[in-house]
Amino acid sequence: FEIDGVGLYPGSKITSMDIDARDKNGAHDARVKFGFTAPAAPAIAADWMAGEFAKKGIKVTRTGDALAGTAKDGDNFTIRFDPDGKAAKGEVLISKS
Protein backbone atom coordinates (compact mmCIF):
# COMPACT_ATOMS: atom_id res chain seq x y z
CA PHE A 1 0.00 0.00 0.00
CA GLU A 2 1.20 3.50 -0.86
CA ILE A 3 -0.28 6.93 -1.38
CA ASP A 4 2.18 8.99 -3.44
CA GLY A 5 5.08 6.93 -2.13
CA VAL A 6 3.99 6.93 1.54
CA GLY A 7 3.29 3.52 3.01
CA LEU A 8 1.82 2.55 6.34
CA TYR A 9 3.85 2.87 9.53
CA PRO A 10 6.77 0.35 9.44
CA GLY A 11 5.70 -3.12 10.52
CA SER A 12 2.00 -2.49 9.84
CA LYS A 13 -0.13 -5.29 8.45
CA ILE A 14 -3.25 -5.04 6.32
CA THR A 15 -6.10 -6.99 7.94
CA SER A 16 -9.04 -6.39 5.57
CA MET A 17 -9.76 -5.00 2.11
CA ASP A 18 -12.93 -3.72 0.45
CA ILE A 19 -12.95 -2.35 -3.12
CA ASP A 20 -15.99 -0.80 -4.78
CA ALA A 21 -15.56 0.68 -8.28
CA ARG A 22 -18.18 1.75 -10.79
CA ASP A 23 -18.19 3.31 -14.23
CA LYS A 24 -21.68 4.46 -15.10
CA ASN A 25 -22.48 6.71 -18.05
CA GLY A 26 -18.89 7.95 -18.14
CA ALA A 27 -18.86 8.82 -14.43
CA HIS A 28 -16.19 7.06 -12.40
CA ASP A 29 -16.74 6.30 -8.75
CA ALA A 30 -14.27 4.23 -6.77
CA ARG A 31 -13.65 3.52 -3.12
CA VAL A 32 -10.95 1.43 -1.50
CA LYS A 33 -11.16 0.75 2.22
CA PHE A 34 -8.85 -1.41 4.23
CA GLY A 35 -8.11 -2.14 7.84
CA PHE A 36 -4.64 -2.44 9.31
CA THR A 37 -2.69 -2.91 12.52
CA ALA A 38 0.42 -0.92 13.43
CA PRO A 39 3.04 -1.76 16.08
CA ALA A 40 2.92 1.73 17.65
CA ALA A 41 0.44 3.84 19.59
CA PRO A 42 -2.02 5.80 17.41
CA ALA A 43 -0.38 9.20 18.02
CA ILE A 44 3.09 7.86 17.13
CA ALA A 45 1.89 6.15 13.94
CA ALA A 46 -0.12 9.24 12.90
CA ASP A 47 2.88 11.53 13.59
CA TRP A 48 5.14 9.33 11.48
CA MET A 49 2.75 9.19 8.53
CA ALA A 50 2.07 12.95 8.67
CA GLY A 51 5.83 13.52 8.54
CA GLU A 52 6.23 11.19 5.57
CA PHE A 53 3.45 12.96 3.66
CA ALA A 54 5.13 16.32 4.40
CA LYS A 55 8.41 15.01 2.94
CA LYS A 56 6.52 14.17 -0.29
CA GLY A 57 4.81 17.57 -0.42
CA ILE A 58 1.35 16.14 0.35
CA LYS A 59 -0.68 18.37 2.67
CA VAL A 60 -2.69 16.51 5.29
CA THR A 61 -4.96 17.79 8.00
CA ARG A 62 -5.03 16.09 11.35
CA THR A 63 -7.94 15.69 13.70
CA GLY A 64 -6.89 13.74 16.77
CA ASP A 65 -5.25 10.61 15.41
CA ALA A 66 -6.84 10.81 11.95
CA LEU A 67 -5.24 12.20 8.78
CA ALA A 68 -7.04 13.48 5.68
CA GLY A 69 -5.70 14.76 2.39
CA THR A 70 -5.74 14.64 -1.37
CA ALA A 71 -3.22 12.59 -3.34
CA LYS A 72 -1.44 14.05 -6.36
CA ASP A 73 -3.87 12.19 -8.67
CA GLY A 74 -6.86 13.89 -7.00
CA ASP A 75 -7.99 10.93 -4.89
CA ASN A 76 -9.18 11.89 -1.40
CA PHE A 77 -7.97 9.82 1.51
CA THR A 78 -8.46 9.45 5.24
CA ILE A 79 -6.39 7.37 7.60
CA ARG A 80 -7.75 6.70 11.07
CA PHE A 81 -5.75 5.26 13.96
CA ASP A 82 -7.42 3.73 17.03
CA PRO A 83 -5.83 2.26 20.16
CA ASP A 84 -5.29 -1.49 20.29
CA GLY A 85 -3.46 -2.17 23.54
CA LYS A 86 0.00 -0.61 23.16
CA ALA A 87 -0.36 -0.67 19.38
CA ALA A 88 -2.86 0.74 16.89
CA LYS A 89 -5.47 -0.51 14.52
CA GLY A 90 -6.99 1.62 11.86
CA GLU A 91 -8.67 2.13 8.55
CA VAL A 92 -7.66 3.76 5.28
CA LEU A 93 -10.34 5.07 2.93
CA ILE A 94 -9.40 6.25 -0.56
CA SER A 95 -12.14 7.65 -2.79
CA LYS A 96 -12.36 8.95 -6.31
CA SER A 97 -15.42 10.38 -8.00
N, C-alpha and C positions, 0 to 999 in steps of 0.2 A: 504494500500500500504506500502510495506517495501522493501528495498534493504539491505540485510544482517543486518536486525534489525534496520535500519534507516528509519523512516517515514518522511512524509512531515512536513514542519514547523507547529507547533501547531496551530490548528484552520483552517488549509487549507481544501479546499473542492475540490473533483474531479468533473470536469465539462463535460468531454468527455472521451470516451475510444474507441480505435481502436486496434484490435488484428488481426494479420495476421501470420498464422503458416502453414508450409508446410513440408512434409516428402516425398521426391522424390528420388527414387533409393538409399535409405539409407542415403541421405544427409538431415540434419535437418536445417531449416531456419525459424526463428521466430522473430517477431517484435511486441512489445507492445508499443503503444503511447497513452498518455492521457494528457488532459489539466487539469489545476487546478487553483484555486485562493488561495492567502495567505494573511492574515491580517497584513502584514508588507511590508515595502519597499523592492524592489528587493535585494539591498545590504545586508540588515539585514537578510532576509530569506536565502540568499546564504551563508552568514557567519555562520549562525546557522547550516545549513545542512553540510557545510564543517567541522565544529567542531565535529558534531555527527559522521561523517564518520571517522574522525581522531581517535575518542575514540574507534571505532570498528576495527581500524587497516586497513581501506580501504583508499588507496591513491587516491586522486582526484586532477585533475588539474583545475585551474580556469582561465577563460578568461572573463574579465568583470564580469557580473553577471550570468555566465554559468559554470556549473560543469561537468566534464567528468571523468569517471573511469571505472574500471573493477571489477565486483562483485567476490566474492570468488568462485562462480560456473563457472566463465569464461565469463559471460554475460557482454557485454559492455553497458554503460549507459551514457546518457547526461541529464542534468536537466537545463533548461533555465528559467530565471526569467525576466519578462518585467514589466515596470511600469503600474499601473492601478490606477490612482489617488494617494492616500496615501498608497495604498496596492500594491500587485503584482499579476500578472497572469503569467502562465508559461506552459511549456510542458516537460514531461518526455518521453524519448525514450529509450527502453531497447531492445537490439538486440542480437541474438544468431545465429551463422551459423557455 
